[in-house]
C-alpha cells in the first residue's frame, strides 16, 4: 500500500494485506485466542514476527504503533461507523465509566489486548474496503452536515475530495486507541457486521449506538438488494486480494434475484419472466435487466424468444451432466491447489470459516451457498485460470438448474462442513490425490441424495457411466 515506507521488504507488504483479511473477517471472535498472532501465523503460513508487525501496522493505520498510553486521557466508546460513498464517518464519544470486559469467551484475551484486537479488526475492515481508491466527486448542492452524532463526540471523516487516505487511517487509529477497556467500547455486533460486509466493500454500513437506550444499537444497511453501480466496486485491490471473492457482476446479480424469485414465487419450467418486474423490484434500469437476461439466455440459463424470456425446461440428465463436468474440472483444480503455497489458499480458508458459521447459524440454503463459494475459492486459488472460469460457469448453471427443479440437493449440513475441512486439509498438506478422492466421494453423495429424492428424474446409472 502507498503508506508502506520506502525500502520495506515486499514480504511485509504482502503479510500486512493477508493479516488484514484475516482480522477483517474475524468478527467478534477476534478477541479470542483463535486470533492471537501465533494462531494467525499458523493459519497463514507466515512467521509470527511478520504477523506481529502486520497487526501493529494495521492497528496504527499503516504507521508504527505508538507506545500504549500515549493517546488522549479521555476514554471513549465507538458510537457510529457510517460508510456511504464517497465518505466514511467514524465517531467516538466519552464513556462515563470504564468497566471490565463482559460477555466475552472464557478464552478471550485480557481487557487491554481484547480492545486492541477489536480496534485492529475495525482498522483491517477499512484497510481492505477498497475505499482508498474512491475518486473525488462533486457533492450535492446541500450535502448532509457531518455533525457528531453525540454531544462531545470526536469524529474522523474520509472524503477523497478533502484529504488523503493515509491521514484518515492515522486519525481513525488514534480515535480507536482512545477507546476504554470495555467490551462495549467496540461492540461485537459491529465487528460481525463488518466481517459479513468485508468482501463486498463496506458501502451501506451504518452502525449507530443508541443514546436513549445504553447497550442498544441500530444497524442500517444499504436499502438496495443489489450493489448497483452508484459507487466503485471493491475490486481486487492489493489490500483485498486475499478476501473471499463475494463481489458479483450485474448479470450474476440478476441471476441471483431470478433464483430467489423462482424459489419464493414457485416459478417452474416454461413460466414467463418479465424484465420490467425485476427492474422495479431491484430498482435497476429496465435496459440493464434485459441485457443481463439476454446474457443468461446465451449461457443457457433462460429460454429466449421473440415474446420474451421463460424459465427453461430441464431434465435430471442435465443436472447429472453438470455434476459430471464439475467432477472432472474440480479434479484438475484440486491437483493445482495442492501445488500452491499455503498463503495462496487463505481466501479458501476464510470461505470455509463462513461455511462453518452458516452451519451454526444459517439455513440449509445458506450452508449450500457457502459451500459453493468455498469450492469457487479453491478454484481461484489453483492458479489455473481457464479451469477456474469453467468451474465458475458450471456453478452458475448448477444453481439455476437446481432452482428450476425446486430440489434440495445439498447433503446433510455436517457432511458439507466435514467434506470442506477434509478437502482443505488435503490440499494444504499437498495431498492432491487424497483431495481428488474426497471430491469424488462428495459428488457421489450429492447425486445419490438427489436420486433418493427423485428416483424417476435422476439416473444414478448414468452418473456411474459418465464418471467411471
N, C-alpha and C positions, 0 to 999 in steps of 0.2 A: 504494500500500500504506500501511498505517497508520503505518509508520515514516518516511514521507516528511515532512520538515519543512514546517510550515505556510507557505504562500506560494510553495512551489516550483512553477515552471511546470508545467502539466499535461503538456506535451510531454515533459518529462524523465521523469515517471512512466511514460508510455507507452513511452519509449525504454528505461527500466530493464527493463520486462517483456519487450519484444521482444528485447533483447540477452540477457536471462536464458534465453529459449527457445533462442536460437542456441547459447549456451555449454552449456546442459544437454544438448543433443543432439549435441554435437561429438565426444564420446568422447576417446580418447587423441590424436586428431588436433588437439586444442585447442592443443597445444604447437607446432604448425607455423605457417608464415606464412599458411595459409589462414584463420586466426582472429586475425590481427592486427586492431587497431582499424580500420585503413584498409580491410581486406578485409571486415570486418563492416559497415562503413559502406556499402561498395559493394553488399553483399548485401541490406541492408535499406532502402537509400534514405535513411538518417538521416545527419546530419552527423557528421564524425569527432569533433567536440567533444562532441556528445551521447553518442556511443558510448563515448568515453574516460571521461566522467564516470559513465556507467552501469556500466562494468566496475569502476571504483573503488568505487562504492557497493555493487555485488553482492559483491565480494570482501571488503568491510568489513562485510557483514551489514546494509546499509542506512544505515550511518553513514559519515561521512567517513573515508577510509583514513589511518591514522597514518603518519608517516614510516617508511621502511624502516629496520630495525634497532632499532625502538622496543619490540620484544617481548622475550620471555624469551631468556636466553643459552643455555638448554638446547635443542639441536636435536633434533627428533623426527621420527618416521615414523608415518603413519597405520596403526593395527593393526586397527581394526574400525569398520564403519558398519552399524548394525542399525536397521531400520525395522519395528516391529511395533506396530500400533495398540493403545493410543494413545501410544506412546513412540518416540522416536528416540534412539539412543545413538551418539555419535561419540567415539572414543578414539585417543590417540596416545602412543607410548612413546619414551623416549630412544633415539637411534640411536648405536651405539658409535663409528662412524666416518662422516664425511661423504665422499661421493665425487662425482665428476663425473657429469653426466648421461650415461647409457649407453643404447644401444638406441634412440636417437631417430632421427627422419628427418633427412637431411642438411640439410633446410630448417627444422629446429627452432630456436626462439629459444635464447638463452643460458641457462645453468642457472638463474639467479635468475628471469628472466622466464618460463621454462618452468614452474617450480614455481608461480609466481604465477598463471599461466594455469590450471594444473591445480586450484589452490585455488579459483579463480573458478568453474571448471566444477562442482566439488562444491557450492559455495555456491549456484550457479544451480539445480542439481537440487533442493536444499532449498527455494529460493525459489519454484519453480513446482510443488512437490509437492502443494500443497493441504493440507499438514499444519497450516498456521496456523489452519484452520477446524475442526480436530478438537475435538470437545467433550470436556469433562472427564467421565469416567465412573468409577463406583466400581470400584476394583481388586479382584482376587481376595483372598480372606482371607489367602492365602500367596503374594504376588507373588514372582516370581523376583528374587533380590537383584541389584542393579546394581553388582556389584563390577567394578573394572577388569579387563580380560581378560589383562593382562600386568603383573607387578610393576613399580611405578614409573610406570605409565601415567597420564596425565591424561585425564579424560573429561568430556564435557558431555552433558546429557540434556534432551530436550524431553518434558515431561509437562504437558498442559494443565491438570491439577489442581494443579500446583505451581509454575507460573511463567508468564512472558509470552513469546510467540513472538519479539518483538524482542530480549529478553535472551538467548534461546537462540541466535539468529543471531549476535549480537555475540560471545558466548562461543565459538561454533563458528569464527567468523572468526579470533579470537585464537589458537585452537588450531592452525588451519591455517597461520597466519603463522609459527608456530614450527617448521614442517617444514623439514628440511635441504634443501639444494640438490642433490638426488639424484633420479634417475628413479624409484627405488623408494620415495621418501618418500610419494608419492601415486600408486599403481600405475595403469598404463594399463588393466589388466583391470577395476579398479573403475570407471574413467571410462566404459569401454564398457558395463559393466553398467548404470550409471546412465542412460546415453544410451538404452539399449533400454527402460528402465522409465519414463522421464520422462513420457511421455504417458499413463501408466496410474496415476500415483501411485507411490510407492516402496514401498508396503506389501509385506512379504515379503522385501525385500532384506536379506541378512545376509552381509557380506563380512568375512572373518577372515584375518589374517596368521598363518601357521603359525609358532609359536615353536620347533618342533622342526626344521623344515626351512626355513632362510632362503631367501627368494625364492619360496616356495610359498604358495598362497592357497587358501582354501576359499570357494566361492561357494554360498550356501544360499538357495534361493528358497522362497516360499510353496508348500506341497505341493498346494494346491488347484489343479486345472487351470483353474478359473474364478475370477474376482474376485467371490466371493459377498458378500452384503450383511451382512458382520460388521463392517465399518468404513465410514466415509463415502467414497463415490466421489469422485474428484478434482474432477469437475465442470468448469465453465469459469470459474474464478476470474479476478480481474483479472490475476493474475500468469501464469496458464497459458493464457490465451485464444489465445495465438499458437502454441501447440504443435499438431502434428497431432492430430486427434481420434480417439484409438485406443480410448477407453472404449466398451464395448458395453452395451446393455440386456440384461436377463435373457433376453428372447426371442431376441435376436441371438446370445447366448452358446450357448443351446440349439441354435440353427440351425448354429452353427459346429461343435458337437460332433456333430450329426447328419451334417453333410457329411463330417467326418473318419471317422465310422463307416461311411458308405457307401463311402468310398474304401478303408479298411483292411479291412473285412469283406466287401466286394463286394456290398453291397445293390443290388438292382435294382428296376425298376418292379413294383409290386404287393406287395413284401415288407412284412411286418408290423413295425411299430415298437412296442416295449414301453416305456412311460414308466418303469416300475419299474426296468428295466435301466439306463437313463440316470441315474435318481435315485441308484442305488447307485454307479455309476461316478463320477459327478460330486459325490457327497456333498451332494446337494441334496434338499429335501423333495419327495416324490412329487407332492404337490399343485401345487407351483411348476412342476415339469416338465410336468405335464399341462396347466396353464394356458398355458404357453409353446407347447406343441404345438397347443393349440386356436387360439392366435393365428396360428401358422404355417399351420394349415389354413384359417383365414379369409383369409389372404393368398395362398392357392393353392399353398403350398409343401409341403403334405401333404394326403393324402386322409383324410377323417374319416367314420366310420360308427358305428353302434351298437356294433360289435365292437372299435373302437379306431382306430388310425392306421396308414396304409400309405404307402409311397413312391409318389408319383403316376406315372401313365403319361404320358409326354411324347413329343412328336414334334420332328423337326428344324424343322418350321414354327414351333413355339412359340419356339424359340431365335432363329430368324431374325426373327420378330416382335419379340422383345425387343431385338435389336440395332437394328432399325429405329427402335424407340421411343427407345432410348438415343441414336441418331444425332440425332434431332430435338431432344430435350431438351438434349443436350450442345451443340448448335449455339447455342441460346439462352444457355446458361451461359457459353460461351466469349466471346460478344459482351458479356455482362455483366462478365466478368473483365477484358476489355480496357479497360473504363471505370473500373476501380478504381485507387486509388493503390498504389504499389509495396509499401508495408509491409503492405497487406491480403493480399498473396499470400505472406507469409512462411511460413505453415503448408504451403502447396503446395511452396515451395522446400525446406523441411525434408523433406517427404514424398518429393520427388524424390531427395534425398540418400539416404534409406532405400532407394529403388528401386535406386540405383546401388550401394549397399553389398550389397544382396541379389544383384545381378547378379555381383558379385565373389566373394561368399562363400556364397550360398544355393543352393537347388534351384530348378528351374523353377517349382514350385508357390509357393515363396517370392516369386519375381520376379512371378508373375502376381498374387498377393495384394497385393504392394507397389504394383504398377501400378494396381490398383483403388482402393487407398487414396489414391494420388496424384490420381486422377481425382475422387474424392469431395472432396478438399481444394480442388480447383479449383471444384467445385460450391458448396461452402460459402463460398468467397471471392468468389463472383459478386455477393453482395448480393441474390440472387433467392431468397427463402426457399421459395416454392412449387415452383420448378423444382428447387432442391436437394433437397427432400423427395422429389419424384417420381423424381429420378435415383437417390437412395439406395434407394428401394423397388425400382426396376428392377435395381439392382446385387445386392440380396439375392436376387431371383428368379433372376438370371443365375447367381450362384454355386451355388444349389441345383440348377438345371436341368443345369448342366454336370456336377455331381457325380453326378446321377442317370444321365445319359447316359454317364458314365465316359469323357469325352473330354478330351484335352489340346488345348484350343482356343487356347492362347497362341502367338503367333508367336515367332520367334527372340528370344532374350534381348537381343541387340544392337539389334534393331529396336524392342523395347519401350522401352529406355533412350533410343535416339535420338529416337523419337516424343515421349517425355516432355520431353526437352530442347528440341525444336523448339516444342512446344506452349507451354511456359513462356516461352521467349524471345519468341514472338509476342505473348502477352498482356501481358508486361512492357513490350514496345515499343508496346503499344496497336494492334497489327495484327490486329484482330478477324477480318477475313475470311481472312487467311492462316491463323489458328488454326483456323477452320472447315474450310478445305481440308485441313489436316493431320489433323484429326479424322476427316473423311470417308475419307481415304486409310487411316488407321489401322484403321477398322472394315471397310473394303473388304478389307484384307489379312487381317483376322481371319476374315471369312466365307469368303474364298477358301481359307484354311488349313483351315477346318472342312469345306468342300466336298471338298477333296482327300483328307482323312482318311476321310470317309464320304459318298461321292458319291450313295449311294442314300437318304441321310437328309436332307442339306441341299440345298435347291433354290436354286442361285445365281441362276436366272432370277427366282425370287420376290423375292429380295433386290433385284435390279435394278428390278423393277416397283415395289416398295414405296418405294425411295429415289431414284427417277429425278428 
